[in-house]
Amino acid sequence: MRKFAVLFLYLLTGPYIVSASDEFFDAQVAPILVKHCIECHNANDFKGKLNLQSVAGFLKGGELSPAFNKDIPLESFLLERVLSDEMPPEHPLSTAEKETLTTWIKGGANWGTTPINIFQYSSPDRAGYDWWSLNPLQHPQPPAATAGRVSNAIDLFVLNQVHQANLTQAPRAERALLIRRAFIDLTGIPPSSEQVSTFLNNDAPDSYEQLIDQLLANPHYGERWARHWLDVIRFGESQGFERDKLRPHSWRFRDWVIDAFNQDLSYNEFARLQLAGDLIAGDTTSGRIATGFLGAGTWDEVGFSQRSPVFKRVVRQDQLEDLTAAISQSFLGLTVNCARCHDHKFDPITQKEYYQFTAAMASVYHGQMFFTDQISDSERAENNRQKEVYMHRHRIAQDRIAKVKDEYRTRLAAEGKPTDDDALNAALPDIVTKHWEFEAKQLLDLANRWGDFSVYAIGPKKPDETFVLIRGNPEQRGEAVKAGGIASVAAGSADFQLENNAPDHIRRARFADWITVNNPLFARTIVNRIWHYHFGTGIVDTPNDFGFNGGQPSHPELLDWLASELVTNNYSLKHIQRLILTSETYRQSSRGRPAAENIDADNRLLWRYPPKRMSAETLRDSVLMLSGQLNTEIHGPGYYDFTTFVANSQFYDVFDPIGETFNRRTIYRTVIRSGRSRFLDVFDCPDPSAKAPRRATTTTPLQSLSLMNYSFSIRAAEHYATKLKLRYPDNTTAQLKHLFKEAFCREITVDELTLATEVYHDAGLVGVCRAVINTNEFIYIR
C-alpha cells in the first residue's frame, strides 16, 4: 500500500526530475519540516532518535531505519511514513505538502540551510519570521466600490467583509447620537445642550466633518487621549511595592503627554522622545520630561537599598524585565520580556535578543530629573505665575476658614462655652475641618509643586555590562552582549554595530531609532490602539500582543492600509482619527438586528456601531459637567483625594473631598498605587501597577449602588437640581426637559415626562437627577 502511494505521487508529479536545490529546500521543504516534524525531532528533543533539524541528523536516521534511501529515494522510510499518514500522527500533511516532500526526496534530498532555524517558519505551535505581524507593511488598494454608504477607504474594506458574510451596513445614527458619541470619544465629556442645538441646526453638507475638526482641536482632546496612553504604560505617581513612596513631580510627564496629543506630535517623535528625549532633544525641558515614560512603572526602593549585592542584582533584573515589557508591548506589540530565562516559547525571539534589548536600557535607573538650567525664561515665568495663582487661592481659603472660626469662637463665648482650639474644632462642622482645611493645604502644596523645576523620570548612570543570564539567574552569566534589537522584526538591522561599552547617548538613541524608523510593528500597533478605543475592540483584539498568543486581525488589509496611511502622513494620529470618525463605519447606528447577530454575534465585521460603556474617568467627568461643577483648568500638579502618613512605609487614606480644587478632570487625580478610589474601581479603573491595554467592562450591582448612593453622586445630583431650579424657577416641566436634553442629547418623550414628573413629586428633583445619571442611556456611548 505504501509503495502504491509513492507510485501515485510519482506519476502525479511527472516522470521528470525536478532540481531540488538549496533554495527549493529553504523555501518549500524546511517550512514543512518545521510545521510538522521538528517539534518532536529536533536537536534537543529527538524522539525515535531522529533529528530532522540538521542534515547530519537527517542522514543518520533514527532507531528504526535511515530516514533517506539514497539508492531508491522513493522508498525512503521518512517518505513512506508521511505518505501513509502515520506521521505526524494527529495532523497529516496535505496533498500539496506530500507532493513537495516527494519532489524533494526524488531529487536527491538536497539540503539547504543547516541546522534549520526553527524561528524561520511559523508552525501550529509557534510563530516564525514569516508571522503576519512581522512582515513588512503591505500597501493594499481598497476594494472596489460596493453597495452601501462610503465616505473613505475604511468603508470599502469594512463593507467588503460585511457583504461577504451576507450582511448589510446599519443605517446612519441620528445626529444627536453622533455628536454625543464623537464628543465623548474625542474629549471624554458630553456636549452641552447649546452645542447640540448648534450642531443640529447646522445644515451645511460638511457640518459633521466640521464638528470632528473642532473636537480634534479642542484642548480636552489631549486630556482624553493621554489617559489611554497612561493606561498602556502603567503610569503611576507613587513607587509601588511595600513603601509606595509618593512621586510629587510625576505630573509634568502627564502634562507632556496631554500636550503631545493636542499638538499632534508625530507618533515616531512621540516615541523617540519618551525613550531618549534627554539625549536627542538638545537637553531641553521637554526632552527631559518626556523620559518620564522610562520611570512610569513601579520601583522597588527597598530592594535597591539592600546590603546584599546578590539581592540587588535580582531586583535590577526584575526592573529591566518590567521596562522591557513596557517598551516592547507598548510600541511593538511583542512580549520580548518572555525570553528572559529561555528562548521565547511562542514567538521568534531568542534569549540573547532579550538581553540585547535590555542592554539598550542598561543606563536607566529611576530618579528625579531636574531642568533648572534647561528651562526657558517664558517657561519659568509661567511656572512662577501659576505658583502665585495657587498661593493667592490658598490665602483666600485660609481667610474663609479664619472668618468662620472667628464666628464660631464668638458664638461659643456668647454661650459661655470654652473657646480654646480643641473646643472650637469640636464645634466646627465637618465641611470646615475635613474639607475646607484639606483644600487649603492642597492649594499650598500645588503652589510649591509649580515652583519645583523637576520631574520624576530617570537618573541615567554609566550603562551596566550586560550578559546572557542562564535561566535568567543574575549569578549565572553567559556570553556578554551588546545593545541591539530583535532580528525577526522587519525594521532596521537588529545589530546596532556598537561595542559592549558603548555610552548611553549612543545606545539609547540608536535603540529609539530602531523602534521608530521603518518598523511595521510600530505603525500597526498604534493604529490598532486607536481603532480599539473608538470601536471597543481593535482590529487585533490583543493590543499588546501581535505574536502567536495574540489575536488575528479581523481586517488585515485595513490594518496595513491604516498603518501605511499613518506613515505617509508624517505619523499624524489626528489624521487617522479623522479618517475613522468621518467614515460611514463609525457613523452607523448601534441598533442590533437578530439576523445579523446570528451570523456575527460579536460584531467583529462591524455591521453596526458597537455601543460601549463610559470609562470610570469619563463617567466621573460627565457627572461633574452635567451638574455644573466641572473645573476645566488644564495642566498642573494633580489633586490629592487622600491623606497620607509615613510609618516606615507610606500609607494613604482615600476619601471623597469637597471643593473646586477636586472637581478637575479625573486625569488630574494623583494616581497612587496602593490607595485606590472606590468609586473609580467599581467602574473598572485599572491598577496603575500593571499595563492596561484593554480595560475590563464588568456589570455589577455595586455600579448602580455607587451612582445612586455614593457621596459624590448625591452631591452632584444636588448641585444639578439647584442649577436647574435657578434656570427654570417654579417650572417643573422646563426643568425636566432641560435635564433630559443635557443628559441624553435629545428631547424628552411624553411618556418619560409623565414618569419623571411622578418621580419628581415623590423624590424631588434631586431624586430625578440621581436616577438619570444611573441610566444606561447616560452611561453608555451608543
N, C-alpha and C positions, 0 to 999 in steps of 0.2 A: 504493500500500500504506500509506504514511504517513497519507494522508487518510482511509483506511478505519479505521485505528486511532483517529484523532482522533474520527471519527463514532461509532465504537463506544463510546468513553468518554463522548462527549456524551450518547448515548442512555442509557448506564448511570447517569450522574449525574442524569438527568432533564431535561426541557425548561425548567425554571425556572432563573432566575439566582440564585445564592447570593451574598449580600453578603460579598465578600471584604474585610473590614475590616482595620484595622491589627492588631487583636487576633488575627484569624484568621491573618494573616501571621506575627506573632511566635510564636504558639502552635503552628502546624502547618506553615507553609511554610519559615520560617527554619531549623528543625531539619533539614529535608530538604536544604536547600542546604549547611548545614554538614557534614552527614554524607556527602554525595555529590559536591558541586561545588566548594566554596570552597577545598579543599586545593590545587587546580590553578588556580582562577580567583579570586584574591584581590588585594588592593591591592598586595602585594609580589611576587606571582608570578602574572601573568595570561597564561596560555597562550592562544594564539589571540587575544591582545589583548582578552580578555573578562574583566571584573572583576564577579563576582556578589556581592561583599561589600557594595556600596552601590547605592542606587537610581540614582545618576548613571551608574555603570558598567553597570548592567543596561540602562538606556535607551539608552546609547551603543552597546551591542552590541560584537561582535568583528570580526575582519578578514574573515570570510566573509559575515556578514549581521547586521542588527539582531536582538537576542535576542527582542524583543517586537514583534508586528504589531498596533498599536492599532486598525487598521481591521478586520482579520479576526483577532481574538485566537487562534482555534483553529488558525490557520495560522502561528503564531509559530514561528520557527526553533528556539528553545530547546525548545518542547514537542514538535516533530517529532523532534528528535534523541533526546529522552528516551523517547518512546513507541516509537521504532524500536529501542530498546536499543543505539543507537550510543554513547550517553553515559549514565552513565560507562562506559568500555569494559570493565571487568572485573567490576563489581558493579552490574548494572542495578537500577533501582528496583523495588520490589514493586508489585503491583497497587494496593494501598491508597495508596501514595505517589504513584503515577501519577494516581489519582483526585483526590487532594488538589491536585496541581500543576495538573491540568486545571481544577478548580473555581476555583482562584486566577486562572489566565490568563483563563478565560472571564468572570470577574467584573471584569476590567479590570486585573488585576495590581497592585492597590493595595499599596503598600509600607509596612511598619511602621517599626521602629527602623532607622536607617541611620547609620553603617555597621553591619552585623551584627557583634556581638561573638562572635568565634569561640570564646571561652571559655564562652559561654552554654549551648551544647549539646554533648553528647557525640557523638563520631563513631567510626568504626572505627579512627581513628589517634590519638585523644586523648580525655581526659576533659573534660567541661564542668561547669557549675554544677549540672547535673542528675545528676551521677555519684552512684552509690548511696551512697557513704560520706559525701557532702557534704550529703545531705538531712537534714531534721530527724528526730529519733528517732520511729519508729513505736511504737505500743503494742499489738502483736498479741495477740490472745487465743489461748491454747493450743488446738491441735486437739482434737477430741472424743476421749474415751477410746476406746482400741482394745485389741485382744488383746495381752497381754504384761504384764509387771510394771511398775507405775507407782508411784513414790514422790513425785514432784513434777512440775511443768510441764516441766522439762527432758526427762523421759522421753517426754512426749506429742509434743514437737517432733521428737525423735530417732526415735521409733517410727514417726511419720507417714512419714518418708522411707525408713526401713528397709522398711516394708511396701509402699510404692510401688515399690520395686526388687525386690519379691518375695523379700525376705529375712526372716529371723526373728531375734529377740533371742537372744543367747547365754545359757546358764544362769548362775545366780549363781555367783561364785567361792567356793571353800572359805574358811571363816572364817579359817583360819591364813594364807592368802594375802592376805586382805583387811586383816588387822591389819598385816602387813608392808608392804603397798602404802601404806596410809594413814600409817603411821609415817614411812616414807622420804619420801613426798610432802610431808608437813607439817613434819617436823622434820629430815629429812636423815640420820637414823640409824635402824637397825632396832630393833625391840623386844627386850627381854631375854626369856629363856625364862620367867621368872616373870611378866612382863607378858602373854606369850602364853597361859600357863596360866590366868591370872586372867580373860582375855577369853573363852577357850574354855569356861570353867566358869560364865560369867555367862549365865543362862537368861532374863534379862529381855527382853521383846519389843523394847525400845529400847536394847539393850546396844551395838549398833553406833553409834547416834546418841550415846550417852554417850561412847563412845570418841572420836568426832570432836570433841565439845566439849572433852574433856580435852586432846586434841592441839592444838587451836586456842588453848588457854590455856597450853600448855607454853612456857616461855621459849626453848626451842630452835627453836620455830616462827619467831621473828623472825630467828634466825641463818640458817635455811634460805632464807627468802623475801627477806631482804636481799641474799643472794648473787645472786638472779635480777635484782633491780633494779640492782645494781652492774654486772652484765654489760651491761645495756641502756645505761647512761650512761657506759661506758668508764672506770670508776673505777680509778685507779692511784695509787701512793704515791711516784712519782718523776716528774720533769718530762718525760722523754722527750727526743727529739732527741739531738744528739751529746753533751751534757753529762749528761743524765739524772740531775740532782741529786735526792737523797733528800728526801722531804717527811715529816719525823718526826712531824708532828701531824695528818696526814690521818685518823688513826684515829678521831678524835672524830666526824667525819661518818659513818663506817661504823657506829659505835655508835648515832648518832642514827637511822639508817635501821632498825637492828635494833629499837630501842625503838618507833619509829613503827609497825612491823608488829605487834609484841607488844601495843601499846596499841590497836590497830585505829584509829589516827588516820584520820579520814575522808580519802578519797583526794584530794578537792579541796583540803583544807587541807594535806595532804602535798605536793601540787604547788605551792601558793601559797608555802609556807614555803621550798621549795627555790629558787624564782625570786626571792623578795623578802622572805625571813624577817627580814633585818636591818632592813627598813623597816616591816613590818606587824605584827611580834610584840612591839612595845613595847620594842625594844632589849634583848631578853632573851638569855641564854646560848644557849638552844635555837634562837632565831631566827637568831642569827649562825652557829651551827654548821650549820644546815640549808642555808645558801648554799654549803656545800662542793660541792653539785651543780654550781654555776657554775664551780668550779675543779677539777672532777674529771678533765678531759681533759689533754692534753699542753700544754706551754708552751715556746715557743721562746725560751729565755733568751738565747741567743747572738744571735738575730735582733733582739730588742728592745734589745740593748745595742750595736748597730751605730751608727757615727757617721753613716752616710748616712740622711738623713730619708726619701729615696725608698724605701730598703730597709725602713725601719721601717714605712712606710705599707703596703707589700705584706704584711709579716708581720702587721700589725694586721688587715688584711682577711682574711687566711688564718685568723687566730684567731677572728674574728667568724663566718666561714663555718662553722668547726667547731662553734662554740657554737650557731649557728642550726640546724645539722643535728641536734645533740644534743637541743635543745628541741623542734623540730618533729617529729622522728621518735619521740622518747620519749613525748611527751604527745599528739600528734595523728596519728601515723602518716602524716605528709606529708614529702616531700623538698623542703622550701622552699629548701634550700641549692642546688638545681639551677637556681635562677633568678638566680644571681649575675651572670652575664655576658649573659643574654638572657632573654626570657620562657620559662617552663618549657615544654619541648618536648612534654610529655605531660599535665600537669595544669594546671588554670586558676589559675595563679599568675603574676602579671606581675613583671618585673624591678623595677619601682617598689615593689611589695609586699614583695619580698625586702629592699629597703633600709629600708622602714618597719619590718619585723620586726627588723632589726639595730639600728635606731635605738633601739628599746626597751631594748637591752642596751649602749648606747653608753658607759655608765659602767663597764662590767665589765672589770676587769683582775685577773689572779691576784695573790694576796698573802696574807700572814699576817694573820689577823684575831684580835685579842686581845679577851678578855672579862673582864679582871681586875676592872673596875668593875661588870660586869653579874652576876657570879657570886654566887649567894646564899650565906648562911652555911652552910646544910646541904650545898650542892654543894662548897663549899670544904673543909668538914670531911671529906667523903667522899673527895675527891681527896687530901687530906693523909693520910688513913687508908690509902688504897691505896699511896701512896708509901712509908709506913713499913712496910707489909707486904712490899713488894718489897725495901726496904733490909734488913729482917730476913732474908729469904731469901738476899740477897746475902751477908750476914755468915756465914750458915750454910754457904753454898757455899765461901766463902773459907776458913773454918775446916776444912772437909773436905779441901780441897786442901792447906792447910798441914800437916795431920796426915799425909797421905800423903807429902808431900815430906820431912817430918822422918823418917818411917820409912825412906824410900829413902836419905836422906843418912846415917842411922845404919848402914844395910846397906852402903853404899859404903865408909864409913870402916872398918867391921869387915873388909872385904875388901881394905883397903889401896889403894883406888882414889881418884882425885880426887873432891872433894865440892863443887867450885865450881858456879856456876849452870849453865854450859854442860854440864858433865858430868852434873849432876843431871837437866837437861831431856832429855838424850840417853838416860838410863836409864829415865825415866818412861814408862809405857805411853801409847798414843795416847788412850785414854779420858780420861786426865787432861789432857794437854797440848792436845789438839784439842777435846775435848768439854766437860769439866768447867770448864776455864778460860773457854771461849767462853760457857758458860751463866752463869758468874759475872758476866762483863762484860755479858751481856744483862740480867741482873736489875738491875744498877746503872743501865743505860740505861732500862729500863722504869720504875724508880723516878723518875728525873729527868723522864721524859716525863709521868708522872702529875702532877708538880709544876709543869708549864708550862701556864698558862691561855691557850692559843691554839689555833687550828685553821687548817689550810691551806684557804683558801676564796677570798675576793676582797678586793681593796683598792680600793673604789669611788673613782672620780675624777669630776670635772666631765664630763658627757656630751660626747663629741665631736660636732662638726657632722656631719651625715650627708647625703650626696649620692648620686644615682644615678650609678654609675660606668660609663662607656661601655665595653662589653665587659669589665667587671669590673676595669678598669685604674685604680688609685688616682690616676694622673696625668691622667686624662681625666674631669673632673667634669661631670655633667649638672645637672639641677634638684635643689634642696635638698628633703629630705623630712622629715616629722615621724614620730614613733613611731606605729605602727599595726599592724593585723592583716591577715588575708587575707580578701578580700571573699567568696570562694566558700565559706568555712566558715560553716555555718548557726548561728553563735553571735551574740554581741552585735555592734554595729557595728564594722567594721574601722577606722573613723575615730574615734580617741580624743579628738578635739576638743582637741588640745594645740598649743601653739606650738612652733616649731622649737627654741627654747631652754628647753623645759620641764625642770625639775630632775629628778634621778634618782628622788627619793622619790615623784614623781607618775607618771612614765612607766613605771617598772618595776612599781609596784603596779597601775596600770591594765592593763598587759600581762598580769600574773598573773591578774587578774580576767577578762580577755577569754578566756584559755585555759581557765579552770576553771568559769565560770558559764554554764549553759545551752548547753553546747557538745557536740553529739552525738558528734563525733570523739573528744573527751576521754574520754567514757564508753565508747564502743565499743572503743577501743584497749586499755584496761586490762582489761576483762572478757575480751577476746580473748587477752591475755597470760596471764591466769590459766588459761584453758582450755588454752592451748598447754602450759603447764608441767604440767598434770595429765594431758593426753592425748598429749603429744609433738608434736602439730600443732594449730595454732589453727583456729578456725572460718574465719578468714582465715589462710592458711599463710605470709603475709609480715607478721609482726607490726609491722614498722617502716614498711610501705608499704601504705597503703589507697588509693593512687592508681591511675592507669591501668596502670602496670607491675607493680602488686601482684596478689595473688590475689583471686579472687572468693569470697565466703563460701559455705561448704558448706551452712550452715543460716542463711540471712539473717534469718528471723523469730526464731529462737532468739537470735541475736546482739543484735537490738534488744530482745528481751524481757529478756535479762540486763542490758543497759545501762540499760533503764528501771528494772529491779529495783534496780540499784546506786543510781541517783539517788533513787528513792523511799525507800531505806533509808539515807539520810544518807551515801552513798558508802562504805559499810562493805564492805571487801574480805573480811572474815571471813564476812559474811553470804553473799556469792556463793560462797565456797569451801564453806561448809556445805551449800548447795544442791547444788553439784556432787558433793561426796563422799558425800552421802546419796542421790543419785539411783541408780536401778537401772542407768543407763547406765554409771556409774563402777564399779558393783559386779559387772559382768559378768565371766565367765571370759575369759581371754585365749587360749583354745584356738582354733586355726584350723579352718575347715571348707572342704574343697576346692570344694564347690558355691558357697559364698558368695564365696570368693576369685575364682572365675571371673567373678562379677558386679562385685565391688568389691574388687579386689586391694589397693588402698591403704587400705582400711577408712575412707574418708572419711565414710561414713554411720554408722560406729560400731556395727556389728552385733556387735562384740566389744570387749573392752578391749584397747588396743594396748600390748603389752609394750614397755618402754624400758630402755635401759641406765642404770646409775647415772652421774651426773656424776663428774668426776675428784675433786672435793672430797668428795662423798658417799661415794665408794669409799674414799678415804683415811680419812675419819672412821669409816666402818663397820669397816674393818680394825682401827683403833685400839680401837674399842669392843669388838669381838669378842675382842681379845687382852687386854683389861683394862687398857689403857694410856691410854685417852682422858681427858684433862684437861678437865672440863666447865665450867671457870670462864667466866663471861660478862663481856663488856666489857673495855676496857683497851687499851693500846698493843699493836700486833701484834708477834709474834716475828720475828726475822730468821733466815732459813735461808741466810745468805750472809755473807761477809766483804767488806769494801769498802775501797778506797783511792782517793785522788784524785791524778791526774796531769793537770792541766788539766781533763780530764773525770773523771767518777766511774765507777769500774769495780766490777763485782760478781762474786764467785766463789761460785756457788751450790753447796751441798753438802747432805748428809743429816745434820743434827745430832741428837745423842742427849741426852735429858733430858726431865723432866716439863714444863719450860717450852715445849718444842717439840711436845708431844703435845696441844696445844689443837686445837680445831676449825679446819679449814683457812681459814675466813673470817677468822681472826685472823692469818693469814700476811701479812706485809708484802709487798704486790704491787708489785714493781718492773718497769719496762717492758723493760729490756734484760737482765735476769737472770732467766731462765725456769727453772722446775723441770722437770727431765727426766721425772720420774715423772708429774707432772700433765699435762704436754704430750702425753705418749703417749696419754692418755685425753681429748684434745681440749679441754683447758683453754684458753680463748680468750686472744688477745693483748689486754692491757688498754689498748693504744693505740687500739683500734678498737671500735666498738659491736658487741655480740654479742646481738642479739635472739633468734637461734637458734644453738644450739651444733651443730657438726658431730658426727656419730656415725660414726666410722670403725671398721673391724675390721682390725687388723694383727697380724702375729706379734710385734711389739715389746710389745704389751699383755700377752700371755701370758708372754713372757720377763721382763718387768718384775715382774709379780705373782709369778713364781716365783723370780727371782734377784736383784732389787734389794735393797740392804741393808735398806731399810725393811721390805720384805715378809718377809725372812728373820728379822729381829729380832722382828717381830710374831708370826710363827709360833712362834718360840722362847718368847716370853712366854706365848702362849696354851697351848702344850704344858705349860709349867710350872704355869700356873693349873689346867689340867685334872688334872694329876698330884697337885697339892695337895688338890684337891677329892675325887678318887677314887683314892687311892694303891693301887697294885697291882691295879687293876681296869680292864683294857683295854676290856672291853665297855661299862662305865659311862662311861668317858672318850669313846668314840666316839659313844655315844648322845647324850650331852650336847652334843658338838661339832655334830652334825647338827641338834639341836633349836635351838641358838643361831644357827647359820649360816643355816638354811633355814626355821626356824619350823615344823618338822614332825618326826615320828618317823622314825628310820632304818628302811629296809626290811631284810628278811632278806638279800637278795642284796647290798645295799650294805654291810651289816655284815660279810658274808663277804669282800667285796673290800677293804674298809677294813682289816680285820684282817690280810689278806695284805700290804697296803702298810705297815701298822704294823710287821710283822716284818721287812720289807725295808728300810724307810727311817726307821722310828721314828715317834713321834707328831708330831714336827716335820714330817716328810715328809707325813703325812696333812693337817696343818693347812695346809701350803703348797699342797697340791692342792685343798683345799676352797675357799680364797679365790680360786682360779683357775677355779672352775666358773661356767658360765653361770647356774646357779640362784642363785648368790650375787651375781653382778654385775648381773643383770637384775631389774627390777621387773615381776612378772607379775600 
